[in-house]
């Protein structure tokens, strides 16, 4: 067993002991939504600049309140679908199939299975949230299918672009990047929601598990990159820019979600797209300067990918890193 694998094994053994004591699915009481949602802006308005558009402001505070309730439900629906369709599936494969050519201790595979368990439980809680919000507010929480969101597009991209012999490694790398991103986004989201807000409490329950997941996937990605030979590192360096494009630059997915929320206030698709554009919500920046991308770029630096000359050159040429 290499030093890298031994270090991962030591961490995973501790992780499994902690999981028995700390995982929400193992013993935390489930949070119940209060009967009244009045007085709470359920979701951060800063994530939805279109709320400042004159046409929305004219509808009054009630419309804003309803929009943000639906935004919270849309977020939870996204969580539920992605946790089950993508993350839990990839974690299950990690537990059963491993990570391709990368040697993994048994403990790491078991951690993969515990995370798959956590994620399906998170989906259960997210779906319950939708039902409870509908009961408490009377607002419809039906949301559109989001299976073509950026996570699914990015996974399909790297599966197709990576050499066939490295598909399991590619899927596992994508999983590590997804989970690191989601955890950081949730932490950022929670800071923008008042602690007494019901949505904050739901997030906090979720983050009890996600913080542990994030550290595991950081260590797993570092182990993988350390273990890769030079040819494999170069192969992944070539496909990373396209993967990041698919994952972090899906403005169309964002616009479709905003259109759905605005439809709940009575705006047509054409009106909504115009309002979104006028609010600057879909304004594009240089890739490497996008706040949305910083978590993933920091992860590449943390595990050493951005210091590998061929990979760095590909990321610079594609605009993801500064020259």
Secondary structure, 3 states (H helix, E strand, C coil): CCHHHHHHHHHHHHHHHHHHHHCHHHHCCCCCCCCCCCCCCCCCHHHCHHHHCHHHHCCCHHHHHHHHHHHHHHHHHHHHHHHHHHHHHHHHHHHHHCECCECCCHHHHHHHHHHHHHHHHHHHHHHHHHHHHHHHHCCCCCCCCCCCCHHHHHHHHHHHHCCHHHHHHHHHHHHHHHHHHHHHHHHHHHHCCCCCCHHHHHHHHHHHHHHHHHHHHHHHHHHHHHHCCHHHHHHHHHHHHHHHHHHHCCHHHHHHHHHHHHHCCCCCHHHHHHHHHHHCCCCCCCHHHCHHHHHHHHHHHHHCHHHCHHHHHHHHHCCCCCC
